[in-house]
Amino acid sequence: MRVASGIDLVVLGADAGPDRAFGGSAQAAEGARQLAEVLPGMCFDAGAAGSRVTAVEPGADANTMLTAVREAAARPGRWLLVCLVGQLVADPRGRRLALVTAGSTPDNAYRRGLAWDWVVSAMVHGDQEEALLLVDAVVDKDTWAALERGGGEDGAGELLSYSRVPLWGRIGRHAPGRYTPGRRGREAVLPGGPGSFSRALTTVLRQGVPGAPAAVGPHELQPAVGALLDGGAQQDGSGAGAPPHSGEAPGVRLLVPPEGGRLLMRNRAAVRGALAGLSLSEELLALLWRESAPTDPPSA
């Protein structure tokens, strides 16, 4: 009988380099670092000991990134989490997306980039029970227009509306230009920087959600994450790829994870509340019990 392990996490934070057109990826490496540091220890029934983490260098090419995803997808497990952090670009027809990789220019960015379709296909055919694609990205005006055209064969928006794997994250419109530290405004929100999805998610996981259960899924975490996003408050859960509406700022697309699923994250606020009334010796016993508890999820 095959025994499925915990979580395979692949973090792809692509720094596209000095070209002004791809300044939106200036802090992608930092966002990837935060996710790789925080996510492994937060899986409720696996923790860091049950996680296998692949953090690809920000200057890697598309083949290296895709190989990392495929190798992780081939390992039997319960969950596969892939994080895309950086700038997305559409193909010339505006129907497909790619993560811009190092050394790209406006003329070759899509050809050199990591195609969204490749990542999703690898995840769909993976050997895990469930998969989740985390996205912290920005796009230029032409790619944003392709996303706005929505589903069908006429625009890249179909990749967000009808993705074959669940999505969670934020895509923002970014004006080309070099990143300037301290600049204010929605267009200055860069993947991995203040107000970004990476920063909001890691903050919520570190602090927890007061009043929520000890184990929470992505859908239950989304309101707290959305409240910290710059330029995108809580979405009403009508689905990824929906046009901007009340609670979603112009130039921001929130990707809201679906309800259900067995991926559960630790709510540190609940743990702190449960231990608050214990004496020191009781608290130590509780921590030891938690570390030695069985790894089967509550719903297994």
N, C-alpha and C positions, 0 to 999 in steps of 0.2 A: 504494500500500500504506500502510495506516494505521500510524503509529509510536506505540506506547503509551509514555507517559511514566512517571515513577516513582510517587510516592505522593501522594494527596490526603488531607490530614488536617483534620478538622473537630472542634474542641474546644468543647464546650458545658458550661460550668460555671455553673449557675444559682443565684444568690443569691436566695432567696425573700423576703428582707426581714425585718422585725422581729417578725412574728407568732411567738409562743412555740411554736406547733404545728410550725413549720418551722425550728426551731433547728438541725436536722441539716444545713442547707445553709450554715452560717456560714463554713466554710472552702472552699467549692466553688470560689470564684474562684482561690484559691491553688493548689488541685489542678490546675485547668485551666491555670494559668500554667506550672506545672512540666511538665506533659505537652506543652504547645505549645513549650516551650523545649528539651526533651530529645529527644523522639521524631523530629523531622525529620532530625537528623544521624546517627541510628542505623540507618537503613535501609541494609542492606549494599551493595546495588548502585546506590543512588540518592544517598544522603546529603542534606545540606541543599540542595545545588544542584538536585537532582531532586525536591524536595518543594514542594507548594503547600499552605500552611497558612492555615486560616480559624479564627480565635479569636473567637468571638462574645462580646460584652460580657455580664457576669454579670447585668445588669439588663434584658436584652432580653426581648421577649415571645415567645410560642410561634411566631408566624408568622415572625418574623425568624430564629429558630433553624432552623425547618423549611426556609425558603428557602435558608439556607446549606448544609444537607445536600443539598437537591435540586440546587443549582447545582454542587456538587462532584461529585455522582453523575453528572451529565450530561456531565462532561469525560472523554474517553477516557483510560484509564490502566491501570496494572498493579494497584494496590491502592487501596482506599478504607478509611480508618480513621476511625471516628467515636467520640468520647469523650463519655460522659454522666457528669457529676459533679454530685451534689447529692442532693436528697431525692425519692423516688418516692411517689406516692399512687395508690390504687386507685379505680376508679369506684364508685358506690353499690352496684352488684351484686357488686363484688369480682372482676370478670372481666378488667378491662383496667388498664393502668398508664399514668401520665404523670409526666414530670419537672416538679416544682413550679417555677413561674416567679415573677418579682418581683411584689410587690403582691398575692399570693394570700391568701385567708382560708380557714378550714376549710370554708366553705360553697361556695366556687367554685374550689378548687384544681384539681380534675380538669378542669373546663371551661376554665380558663385555661391549663392546663399543656400541655407538649409530649407528645403521645400517643406511647407506645412503638411502636404499630402504624404511625404515620406515618413514623417514622424507619426502621424495618425495611423497610417497603414501598419507600421511596426508595432504600435500599441494594440491595434485591433487584433493582430495575429499573435500577440504575446501569450505566454503560458501562465499568466496571472488570472486570478478570479475576477478582479476589478481593476480599472485603470482610471486615472484622472490627469488631465493636462492643465497645469497652472501657467497662466500667461500674464506677464507684466511687460507691456510693449507700447511703443508709439509708432505712428505712421505719418508720412507726408501727405500733402493735400490730394495728390493723385490717387494714392492708395486709399485714403479716407473716402474719396468719391466712389471708388470701386466697392468698398464695404457698404456705403449708403445705398447702392443699387439693390441690395438685398439678395434674396435667394434666386434660384433658377440658374441658368447658364450664362446670365448676363453680368454677373458680378461676383467678386470674392466673398460677398456677404453670406453666400450659401455655406461657406466653410464654418461660419460661426453659428448660423441658424440650424444647420442640419449635420453638425459634426458627429462622427461615429464614436467618439469618446466624450465623456462629460468634460465640460470646460469650467474653469474658475479663474477669474482675474479681471484685468482692466486693460483696455486699449485706448490710448489717447491720441489726439491729433497734435502733431509737433511741427512748428515752423523751422525750416532748415537754418543752421547756424551753429557756431561753436557754443558749447555749454559755458555759461558764465555763473560762477558760484555766487549765491546770494540773490540772484535775480528772482523777482516775484511774478506771480501770475500763473494761470492754469497751464499755458503752453510751456512753462519752465518745469513742469512735473516730468521728471525723467525716470524710467525704470530703474529701481534701486535707490532713488533719491527720496527726499521728503515728500510726503503725499502720495507715494507710489504704492502699488499693490504689495510688492515685496516688503516694504517697510511696514505697511499696515498689518499684514498677516503675521509677520514675526513679532510685532508689538503685542498683538492680541494673544498669540500663543504664549508669549512670555508672561503676560499679566493675567490671562484668564478672563472669563466672563462671569462677573458676580451674579448669583441667582440661577445660573444654568447648571445642569447635571455635571457629574464628574467626568463623563465621557460625552463628547459632542461631535456631530458630523459637520462637514463643510457647510451645509445649508444652514445649520443653526449658528455657525460662526459668522456667516456673511453679514448680518446686520451690524455686528461690532466692527468688522473689517471695513464695511462701507462707510461707517461713521468717521473713520480716520482718513479716508481717501480725499485728496484735494481735487475738486472738480467733479466729484461723483458721489453723491450721497446714496443711501440705501435704495436699491432697485426693488420693485414690487414682486419680483419672482415670475414675471410673465415669460421669461425665457431669454437665452442668449440671442443676440442679434436683433432684438427688437429696436425700433426707432427710438430716439431720445424722447423722454416724456417727463412728467413730474417726478423729481427726485434724481434725474440723470441729466447732468449739465451738457450743453452743446459741445461737441468735440470730444465726448467721452462715451465709450461703450463698455458697460459692465457685463461681465460674463458670470452669471449666477449659477452655482452648482445645483443639480437637481436634488429633490428630497429622496430620502432612503439611502440604501447602500450600507455596507458594513464597515467602511472606513471611519474609525472613531479616533478623535484626538483628545488628549488629556486637558482637562480644564483646571488649571492651577489655582484659580480663585476658589473652586469648590474644595480642593484639597486643603488649602489654607483655612477655609471656614470650618472644615471638619476637624482639623487638628487644633484649632484655636483654644478649645476648652480642655485639652489634655495636659497632664503634667509632662515634664520633660521625659521621664522614663516611658510613659505611655506613648508619647509622640515618637520616640525612637523605635519602640516596638511596632508601631503602625507603619513607619517607614520601612523597617525590615520586612514586615509582612508584604507590603506592596511590591518590593523588589523581588520577593521570592514567589509571588502569586503566579498561578498557571497563566499561560499566554493565550489560551483559547478566548476569542472574543465573546462578549456577553450573548450575542445573537447566534453563535455557532451551534 
